[in-house]
Amino acid sequence: MRDWLHHIPAVHELQGHEQFPILMEEMDVDFTKLTQQIKDALNLARASILNGSWHGAIPGSDEFIYEIFQLVKSSTAKQLDYTLKRVINATGTILHTNLGRARLSDKAVLHVLEIAQNYSNLEYKLLEGERGSRHSHVESLIKELTGAEAAMVVNNNAAAVYLVLRALASGKEVIVSRGQLVEIGGSFRISSIMEESGARLVEVGTTNKTHLYDYEQAMSQETAIVMKVHTSNFKMIGFTESINTHELIQFTQRFENVIFYEDLGSGALYDLQKVGIGEEPVVRDIIDAGADIVTFSGDKLLGGPQAGIIAGKKKLIDCLKKHQLARVVRVDKMTLAALEGTLIDYVRGEQGVKSIPAIRDLCQSVDVLESRSAHFIGKLLGLSSDYQARTVSGTSQVGGGTMPEVEIPTVIIALKHRLFTAEQLAKKLRADTQPAIVARIQKDEYLIDLRTVSIEEEDLLLKALLQL
Ligand SMILES: *Cc1c(COP(=O)(O)O)cnc(C)c1O
């Protein structure tokens, strides 16, 4: 074995080997990086020889050198591979938080690309040639789409809630119904955010019932905000009662200097009730009803990038923009570009809205899914005898903690493989294919819902299924 160690080639020998420049070119790395990788591989081989776990070729042979270069190649490829990878979402859950929530529209993506690759007027007024504000870029679009007097954008909706409470209610009281003290996604609790913000939470009512007189009794000199949390992530059923937004706004307006604030969570700009999906209020209606301030996410039903949108009365928004914390939670230019692209899709009207993937996928009809699924199965069975496939009716979910009670009728492709169980098939499609595919499993069938698979992705999906 000592002899083996003596025959391990020196680094400079491998640097002079014909494979060295070939690998440098193939892996697109420089001389120093490849040299480091070779040193690491040789050290690994040396350690393996010493502890008796080396099962490769004998040092001194051409095969040994070949194996070292193979080792270098695979370890370098692994290091240069992204861990954040594209996934085909075949689960049918549109705003799947684990899979990145909303995918962006073409317009949003192209705008991000241009703004990210170049300088921009992010904080610069081109007409005047003076310093400008990054808030200005999407503000007028949000005003146009919601009817609000003013608006600003922060990093996400959790940050928006925090900024509102911190800037407008720190050291004061915020009244919230007990039935709305929700936890979202296992990590976002209104009560905890409230505590962090320095605002004092005044809970009113019981879990299932809150009356107007509960709010009335809680009102004091210390009250800064009456807050409503849109409980989009769970539904209470049975013996429940809560005050609707209109009543609560009218009530709040009786008190001077008390703000009505609703955290809408999802914040729909497009009326999905119109197409028979859920009961999510549109932001404009809440603003029209007289809400002083609302907050909502950019990447839930809106279908844009991760962002928190704050809209409402100009006096309050101005105060938020000036707050120190606004700098801490500010959005970057790529987010603003993505949001601007998405909002312009909304302004364009019905056709534009349907170019936003989240909305398009939500609105896809069962008929279309039926024919896409049948076509897909036809292709798959025509090219492979490894599968059994059938279509079954099922449901898709909105996801992202939005409208969990809503089940959207869909068509499912249920697959069985000749050799693999559904679990094995799922694992292979997640780990061994590129892009990875994530779908559902039920009773040893692999379930594909094409609702969240775009037409362009169908071929990739087919290819992955055929490759196994
Ligand atoms: C989702 C949600 C949030 C958090 O929004 P993020 O954009 O994920 O930070 C806050 N409030 C409500 C009511 C929500 O539904």
PDBQT file of the ligand as one rigid body, heavy atoms in Angstrom, charges set to zero:
ROOT
HETATM    1  C1  LIG A 501     -50.310  34.903   3.146  1.00  0.00    +0.000 C 
HETATM    2  C2  LIG A 501     -50.733  35.885   4.132  1.00  0.00    +0.000 A 
HETATM    3  C3  LIG A 501     -49.796  36.731   4.759  1.00  0.00    +0.000 A 
HETATM    4  C4  LIG A 501     -48.322  36.650   4.467  1.00  0.00    +0.000 C 
HETATM    5  O1  LIG A 501     -48.045  37.017   3.152  1.00  0.00    +0.000 OA
HETATM    6  P1  LIG A 501     -46.594  36.745   2.491  1.00  0.00    +0.000 P 
HETATM    7  O2  LIG A 501     -46.659  37.464   1.190  1.00  0.00    +0.000 OA
HETATM    8  O3  LIG A 501     -46.476  35.262   2.366  1.00  0.00    +0.000 OA
HETATM    9  O4  LIG A 501     -45.583  37.313   3.408  1.00  0.00    +0.000 OA
HETATM   10  C5  LIG A 501     -50.253  37.646   5.671  1.00  0.00    +0.000 A 
HETATM   11  N1  LIG A 501     -51.568  37.735   5.965  1.00  0.00    +0.000 NA
HETATM   12  C6  LIG A 501     -52.505  36.929   5.398  1.00  0.00    +0.000 A 
HETATM   13  C7  LIG A 501     -53.936  37.079   5.787  1.00  0.00    +0.000 C 
HETATM   14  C8  LIG A 501     -52.113  35.977   4.449  1.00  0.00    +0.000 A 
HETATM   15  O5  LIG A 501     -53.030  35.182   3.878  1.00  0.00    +0.000 OA
ENDROOT
TORSDOF 0
